Amino acid sequence: MQANEIIALVNPILDQLLKEETSYFCVSVKVKPSNNIKIFLDGDQGLPIEKCTFINRKLYRIMEEAAWFPEGDFSLEVSSPGIDEPLVLNRQYVKNIGRKVEVTFLDESIKEGVLKTVTEKDILIEWTEGKGKKAAVQTLLIPFDQIKTTIVQVQF
């Protein structure tokens, strides 16, 4: 079975499993040639491990009963995207308003700032240049079509 066929089968099932849980959403489904299926979910207020486990078990049982892989040669991973994974969906951007992000543009230039607003077309980031009395707050409106990746910066 091809990766795109697997994704086409998984997506409607995921939609059904998440239908009752409107604060959770699918970010992406990836399939490796070894039939390793990775599903990345997220939630507006985060994603508890118990929710990943619940969806993994349900989906695994459905896949086994449907005999998608008659030899049973597949693996299924359900998790939230890691901290190094770029934001993909508008909903992820909205969830991260107020956090520091690193935006890589299509020309490979990079800008860091605090994510202030998100619309369907663009994001606004803010940062401070200079120190003390010379400090000035700068903002930049960035259209999504100019963004290669956006990664949330973890603050310690």
N, C-alpha and C positions, 0 to 999 in steps of 0.2 A: 504494500500500500504506500502511495506517495505521500510526502509531507503535507501537501495542500489538500489531499483527500482526508487525511486524519484531522487537520484543522477544521475542514468543512463539517466533519462529523462531531467534533468536540464543541465547537462554538454554540450550536443550538442547545446542547445539553447544559453547558455552563450557564447560558442565558436563563434556562428553566430553573437551575439550582439557585441562581442569584436573584430570581424574580421576587421572592419574598423578602430578600435582604437588600433593600434598595441603597443602603449605605456602602455596600461592597460592589466592586466592579472588576472586570477582567482588563488587564493592561495588555497582555500578549500571550500567545501560545506559540511555542517553538518546538520543532521536532528535529531530532538529530537522526542521521542515517541508521543508527542502531536501535531505532524505535524508542528512543528516550524522549518522552513527552514532558516538556516543562511548561507549566502554566503559572503566570505571574498575575496575582490578584492584588488589589489594594482596597483601602477603605477611606471614607471621608474623615474618620477619626482613628485611622490605623487599622491594622488587621491582626486580630489575635491568632496565635498558633492553633488554638482549638478550631477555629473556622477553617484554616488550611487543612487540618487533619480531617474534619468532617467532610469537606468537599472532595478531598483526595479519596477517601473511602467510598463515598457515593459514586463518584465517577469511575473509579477502578472497578467496582462491582458491575456497573452498567456496561463497561467495556468488555469485561470477562463474559457476561451473560450474552452479549451481542456477538461474541467470538470474532472480534475485529482482527485478532492475531491468533489464529488457530493453534499455533505452537506455544502460545503464551509468552512469546519472546518480546516483551515490551516492559518499560518502566515508566512510572508516572510520578512527577514531582509537582506539588502545588505549594507555592510560597509567595511572599511579597517580594518585589524587586529589591535587590541589595542596595546599599547606600551608594555604590559606585555606578548604579544603573541610571541612565539619563531619564528625565521626565519625558513621557510619550504623549499622554492625553491631557487635554485642557483641564479636566477634573483633577489631575495630579498637580498641575500648576496652581489651581485655586486652593487646594489643600495645603500648599507650601507657602502661601502668602505670609510675609513677615520673616521668612527664613533667608539666609544668605545663599546665593546661587552663583555658579560659574557658567556663563553663557559663552559657548564657542560658536562663532559666526561661520558662514559658508566659506569665507576667505581665510579661515583658521585663526583669526584674531580672537582674543578672549577678553571678556569684561566681567568683573565680579561686582556684586551689589546685593542689596536686600530687595527681594521681590515684593513690590508694593501693590500692583494691580494686574489683573488678567482679564482680557476680553476674548472674544472669539478670534480676533485678528492679531492681537499683540500683547506684549507684557511691558510693564514699566518697572525698571530697577532704579535703586537709589544708593549712593555711596557718598562718603565724605572725603574731600581732597584738602590737604594741608592740615596744620595743627594749630591749636590754640585759637587766637583771635583771627588768624588767617584761614581757619577751617571754613570750608564752603560745601554745602550739600549740593550734589549734582544728581540729575536724573537723566535717564535715557529710555525713550520709547522704542521698543524693538519689535518689528513685525515678525510673526512666526515664520514667514517665508525666507527670512534672513538667518534663522537659527539652525545650526547643524545639531548641537546638543545643549541641554541644560542639565547640570548636575547640582543637587543640593549639597552645600558645604556643611559638614558636621562641625559644630562648635564645641570645644571642650572648655 
